């Protein structure tokens, strides 16, 4: 079930057409050579580019996202902002929330039923896909604010923050549940109408197996660390993420939790799993991490932004959205149609120009050309025999890096090596 929510070589026309025809023939040959059930990489620019930016049309800082399927989605954020799409994000339309409060999280169980919560304690709901939103009242509760919301179906849901609220009638009534929590709760997830989990400060993890009639603390083993988000694709497999790249995993419903190596120091703010093996986590600095083996191995994906990412949603293994924003970057929405994986270069790289053509060790150099790959990955730049270790940016047509500190003085050949091969050499003078 989808997880609750808590992102061109000008050439003559004839030459371009020839290249496209040649590429098409190559891809056709590859497809025919693949075994049954296999798939070829999608060429860059045709929807297989890993993560690409979508136009949100808002200056709000976005904090929550929900996609119950691959076409219908909602994003929420500062100033009461609610955006909606019915075409997978090709267009985003602002909806009238009726609130100016910062909206922190959103959950949709289908294309019509949705809920939004705010750190101001506001709860909004819709049964029309957001055509109209109305405020729901959590009467006789002690909540001062809410940070996350999750629904297992159109009637059963939880919202957490300063307390745990629950509903069994789609939010017509909300009631506070006794949790014993002594810290703010940042995230909530449920696998069905009875199994739920909430996470928060000081490594707090709470769980219920009876719809919230009782909540019990689980031992996270991370009592000094902040847990920000949690995801459970079923009643046994779960992940919680937090500060400094922290990722915890359980395979027994939370009876035991253990740390996984994320390979990141980013403050992870959201996590989504579609099943027991495929998952994504996002966080500060535009960080996006992915696993295809339940977290035994996590790897970074190129997001193309340095903006903090606060939310991620995947309705299936290929279609996903990550969003966020922080001054001066606002309204950031990224999307992928291939699980976020960046295709490898289709041809050997070629260097066209170095700017400047000379400079001292440590100087910043921009390398222009073709087929460098959309993300660096295992690719590298060399100045003579010395490999660059500091890169400012990397795209398919341009790389910016620093001249290695031990590069040989005088004229050296600059080369780019990718999985598709090694480029031509371009002369660069290393000055004293």
C-alpha positions, -999 to +999 in steps of 0.1 A: +000+000+000+013+036-006+031+050+023+016+081+041+032+113+033+045+130+069+109+163-069+202+204-243+238+205-280+223+224-307+229+207-340+215+209-375+181+193-379+194+166-402+223+156-380+200+155-349+174+133-367+203+110-377+215+107-342+180+100-329+174+074-355+207+057-347+199+058-310+165+043-316+180+015-336+205+008-308+178+008-282+157-015-303+186-039-307+193-038-269+156-045-262+155-075-285+187-088-269+173-086-233+159-116-217+122-118-209+113-095-180+143-073-183+143-036-192+168-013-209+179+021-196+158+050-209+178+075-228+183+109-212+156+134-219+128+109-224+116+106-188+144+083-175+166+111-162+165+102-125+151+132-107+138+162-126+124+195-113+087+202-118+072+237-119+052+242-087+042+278-093+045+286-056+068+305-033+058+284-004+082+262+014+067+227+009+066+202+037+043+174+029+034+153-001+009+124-009+004+104-040-022+076-037-015+066-073+009+076-101-011+106-114-030+121-084-009+141-059-010+168-033+017+190-018+013+213+013+034+239+029+038+274+044+010+300+044-017+274+041-005+263+006-021+232-010-011+222-045-027+194-065-020+175-097-040+150-118-012+145-144+017+133-123+030+168-117+031+180-153+009+208-139+003+218-103-028+238-093-033+258-061-063+247-040-080+269-015-072+256+020-091+283+039-061+285+063-030+306+065-014+283+090+018+264+079+007+230+067+031+203+076+018+169+064-008+154+041-023+119+036-046+106+009-060+071+008-074+075-028-080+103-053-108+119-032-102+114+005-074+134+021-063+151+053-038+178+062-023+188+096-005+218+109+020+226+137-007+251+147-031+222+155-052+227+124-067+196+107-082+200+072-101+173+053-115+168+018-138+141+002-136+157-032-099+155-041-094+190-027-121+208-046-132+219-012-114+216+021-130+219+056-116+221+090-121+192+114-121+198+152-103+177+177-126+184+206-115+178+242-079+171+234-047+186+248-029+189+214-010+221+208+002+212+173+005+183+148+034+173+126+023+142+108-008+123+097-014+087+084-046+069+073-049+032+066-082+037+048-109+064+043-120+061+080-091+050+102-063+075+108-039+090+133-023+125+137+007+131+160+026+160+174+022+171+210-002+142+214-017+112+195-051+118+180-072+091+163-103+088+142-124+059+131-149+079+110-127+098+086-121+127+110-157+136+117-145+130+153-110+130+167-100+117+201-068+118+221-052+084+228-031+077+259+005+071+247+027+079+276+049+100+253+070+127+270+084+142+238+071+157+207+062+131+181+074+139+145+062+110+124+035+084+122+028+054+100+002+026+099+001-006+079-036-012+086-064-001+109-048-018+140-010-015+136+006+019+140+039+035+149+049+070+160+085+084+164+099+115+180+127+131+200+152+112+221+148+081+199+112+076+209+092+049+191+057+040+201+036+012+187+000-001+188-015-034+176-050-026+186-058+006+168-044+028+195-064+015+225-029+009+239+004+023+229+037+009+241+073+021+239+098+002+217+135+003+222+152+022+194+187+020+207+191+057+198+180+075+229+201+106+222+190+111+186+160+126+169+137+104+149+118+124+123+098+100+101+087+064+099+074+040+072+058+006+074+048-011+042+034-040+062+030-050+098+065-064+103+089-044+081+096-008+091+122+020+089+127+052+110+150+080+100+165+111+117+195+133+122+230+127+110+219+101+084+203+079+110+183+049+097+167+023+119+151-009+107+129-036+121+117-069+106+095-079+135+071-050+139+094-031+161+101-057+188+137-051+178+153-022+160+188-020+146+209+007+127+216+006+090+245+023+073+232+051+053+265+065+041+252+100+047+254+126+073+223+145+061+194+152+084+169+128+071+134+142+072+112+117+054+111+080+043+089+060+020+088+022+013+065+005-012+074-030+000+100-048+022+128-040-002+123-007-021+127+025-002+138+061-003+148+087+023+153+124+018+168+153+038+190+183+042+212+195+013+189+179-013+199+144-001+181+115-016+190+079-006+177+047-021+177+010-013+165-020-033+174-046-007+156-035+024+183-012+035+212-036+036+227-012+011+218+025+007+231+047-021+228+084-029+208+096-059+215+129-077+187+154-068+200+184-086+192+207-057+208+218-025+174+227-010+164+207+021+139+180+011+111+174+037+088+148+021+089+119-003+061+098-018+063+067-040+030+049-051+051+023-069+087+014-076+092+039-104+070+069-098+081+092-070+081+128-058+104+146-033+098+182-022+109+209+001+125+243+000+143+268+023+155+303+017+163+312-010+149+281-027+111+277-024+084+255-040+109+227-048+092+197-064+113+168-079+099+139-097+111+106-112+096+079-134+124+054-130+129+052-093+153+080-092+181+062-110+203+082-134+210+064-167+246+057-175+261+077-204+252+063-238+285+071-254+321+079-245+325+114-231+340+142-252+356+174-239+350+205-261+364+233-239+382+241-207+375+275-189+399+289-180+426+270-201+452+276-174+453+281-136+471+272-104+466+241-083+432+243-065+418+267-092+382+261-103+379+248-139+347+243-159+348+214-185+323+216-213+314+188-236+291+159-241+281+125-225+296+132-190+265+117-174+237+135-155+255+126-122+290+119-113+286+084-098+318+065-103+330+089-130+361+111-126+382+139-140+420+137-143+446+164-148+474+143-162+478+114-137+461+132-108+424+127-101+401+155-091+387+151-056+367+183-053+337+188-076+314+219-075+289+205-101+284+177-126+260+174-155+258+157-188+274+187-206+294+205-179+317+196-150+332+221-126+360+209-104+392+221-087+427+214-102+442+186-080+466+199-054+494+176-067+488+181-104+521+183-124+532+219-133+531+227-170+507+215-197+488+184-188+460+165-205+425+168-189+403+137-194+369+125-182+363+088-176+328+073-172+314+038-174+311+044-212+348+051-217+375+077-216+373+111-233+398+129-255+425+148-238+424+186-236+455+206-228+455+226-195+485+246-182+490+242-144+507+274-132+531+278-103 
